Amino acid sequence: MNYPQGVGDAFEYCVREEGYEPEWKTVALEGSWYPEAFIGTMASVQRHKEGSDATLPTSVEDVIYTMECVEAAYLASARGGVSPQTLK
């Protein structure tokens, strides 16, 4: 959206409580996920490639845990609450 400048990010949520009308709330966010989400990761890859960092700070295991959290979010949405530990 509006590449390469992007647009401001927004985080909205709604908590449903019995006896109350659902109300959407907005949380102010600083920065932007794009391109800032890639700055640290790409910088670490470049430092590793040129030799100043011996290891990468992220791993395949990080990706697997992220996907585990995504799956828990899907289940929580369908069931009304799920802990990532229940997926193991």
C-alpha positions as YAML, in Angstrom:
chain: A
units: angstrom
residues:
- id: 1
  name: MET
  ca: [0.00, 0.00, 0.00]
- id: 2
  name: ASN
  ca: [1.50, 3.27, -1.16]
- id: 3
  name: TYR
  ca: [4.89, 1.61, -1.78]
- id: 4
  name: PRO
  ca: [7.60, 2.62, -0.92]
- id: 5
  name: GLN
  ca: [6.26, 5.13, 1.64]
- id: 6
  name: GLY
  ca: [3.61, 2.79, 3.06]
- id: 7
  name: VAL
  ca: [0.70, 3.85, 5.23]
- id: 8
  name: GLY
  ca: [0.33, 4.11, 8.98]
- id: 9
  name: ASP
  ca: [-0.27, 0.86, 10.83]
- id: 10
  name: ALA
  ca: [-3.30, 0.36, 13.04]
- id: 11
  name: PHE
  ca: [-4.17, -2.25, 15.64]
- id: 12
  name: GLU
  ca: [-7.83, -2.69, 16.49]
- id: 13
  name: TYR
  ca: [-9.44, -5.21, 18.79]
- id: 14
  name: CYS
  ca: [-12.81, -6.02, 20.27]
- id: 15
  name: VAL
  ca: [-13.42, -7.92, 23.50]
- id: 16
  name: ARG
  ca: [-16.88, -9.34, 23.84]
- id: 17
  name: GLU
  ca: [-18.29, -9.37, 27.36]
- id: 18
  name: GLU
  ca: [-21.63, -10.75, 28.35]
- id: 19
  name: GLY
  ca: [-24.10, -7.98, 29.07]
- id: 20
  name: TYR
  ca: [-22.15, -5.33, 27.12]
- id: 21
  name: GLU
  ca: [-22.28, -4.19, 23.52]
- id: 22
  name: PRO
  ca: [-19.08, -5.09, 21.63]
- id: 23
  name: GLU
  ca: [-16.87, -2.04, 21.27]
- id: 24
  name: TRP
  ca: [-13.88, -1.80, 18.94]
- id: 25
  name: LYS
  ca: [-10.79, -0.14, 20.41]
- id: 26
  name: THR
  ca: [-7.69, 1.16, 18.65]
- id: 27
  name: VAL
  ca: [-4.12, 1.02, 19.99]
- id: 28
  name: ALA
  ca: [-1.71, 3.64, 18.67]
- id: 29
  name: LEU
  ca: [1.38, 2.14, 17.04]
- id: 30
  name: GLU
  ca: [4.73, 3.77, 16.36]
- id: 31
  name: GLY
  ca: [6.63, 3.10, 13.17]
- id: 32
  name: SER
  ca: [5.51, 0.84, 10.39]
- id: 33
  name: TRP
  ca: [5.84, -2.89, 9.90]
- id: 34
  name: TYR
  ca: [7.08, -2.25, 6.38]
- id: 35
  name: PRO
  ca: [9.95, -1.74, 5.77]
- id: 36
  name: GLU
  ca: [10.98, -1.63, 9.44]
- id: 37
  name: ALA
  ca: [10.11, -5.29, 9.97]
- id: 38
  name: PHE
  ca: [12.89, -6.27, 7.58]
- id: 39
  name: ILE
  ca: [15.63, -3.89, 8.72]
- id: 40
  name: GLY
  ca: [16.91, -5.97, 11.63]
- id: 41
  name: THR
  ca: [16.61, -9.29, 9.86]
- id: 42
  name: MET
  ca: [18.34, -8.14, 6.68]
- id: 43
  name: ALA
  ca: [21.06, -6.35, 8.65]
- id: 44
  name: SER
  ca: [21.81, -9.53, 10.61]
- id: 45
  name: VAL
  ca: [22.01, -11.57, 7.39]
- id: 46
  name: GLN
  ca: [24.43, -9.04, 5.91]
- id: 47
  name: ARG
  ca: [26.59, -8.96, 9.07]
- id: 48
  name: HIS
  ca: [26.69, -12.77, 9.11]
- id: 49
  name: LYS
  ca: [27.64, -12.91, 5.41]
- id: 50
  name: GLU
  ca: [30.46, -10.39, 5.76]
- id: 51
  name: GLY
  ca: [31.76, -12.14, 8.89]
- id: 52
  name: SER
  ca: [31.12, -9.73, 11.77]
- id: 53
  name: ASP
  ca: [28.41, -11.98, 13.28]
- id: 54
  name: ALA
  ca: [29.28, -15.65, 13.71]
- id: 55
  name: THR
  ca: [25.67, -16.80, 14.09]
- id: 56
  name: LEU
  ca: [22.26, -15.63, 12.97]
- id: 57
  name: PRO
  ca: [19.89, -14.46, 15.73]
- id: 58
  name: THR
  ca: [16.92, -16.34, 14.24]
- id: 59
  name: SER
  ca: [16.47, -19.95, 13.26]
- id: 60
  name: VAL
  ca: [14.07, -22.41, 11.68]
- id: 61
  name: GLU
  ca: [12.81, -23.17, 15.19]
- id: 62
  name: ASP
  ca: [11.70, -19.51, 15.47]
- id: 63
  name: VAL
  ca: [9.64, -19.89, 12.31]
- id: 64
  name: ILE
  ca: [8.04, -23.09, 13.59]
- id: 65
  name: TYR
  ca: [7.09, -21.39, 16.88]
- id: 66
  name: THR
  ca: [5.63, -18.45, 14.96]
- id: 67
  name: MET
  ca: [3.45, -20.80, 12.92]
- id: 68
  name: GLU
  ca: [2.42, -22.55, 16.14]
- id: 69
  name: CYS
  ca: [1.21, -19.19, 17.46]
- id: 70
  name: VAL
  ca: [-0.66, -18.50, 14.21]
- id: 71
  name: GLU
  ca: [-2.44, -21.86, 14.44]
- id: 72
  name: ALA
  ca: [-3.32, -21.16, 18.08]
- id: 73
  name: ALA
  ca: [-4.81, -17.83, 17.01]
- id: 74
  name: TYR
  ca: [-7.00, -19.59, 14.44]
- id: 75
  name: LEU
  ca: [-8.17, -22.09, 17.05]
- id: 76
  name: ALA
  ca: [-8.73, -19.37, 19.65]
- id: 77
  name: SER
  ca: [-10.89, -17.51, 17.17]
- id: 78
  name: ALA
  ca: [-12.95, -20.64, 16.51]
- id: 79
  name: ARG
  ca: [-13.12, -21.91, 20.12]
- id: 80
  name: GLY
  ca: [-12.93, -18.76, 22.22]
- id: 81
  name: GLY
  ca: [-9.43, -19.30, 23.62]
- id: 82
  name: VAL
  ca: [-6.46, -21.61, 23.05]
- id: 83
  name: SER
  ca: [-2.96, -21.63, 24.53]
- id: 84
  name: PRO
  ca: [-0.07, -22.37, 22.12]
- id: 85
  name: GLN
  ca: [1.04, -25.14, 24.51]
- id: 86
  name: THR
  ca: [-2.16, -27.10, 23.73]
- id: 87
  name: LEU
  ca: [-0.91, -27.60, 20.16]
- id: 88
  name: LYS
  ca: [2.09, -29.68, 21.22]
...
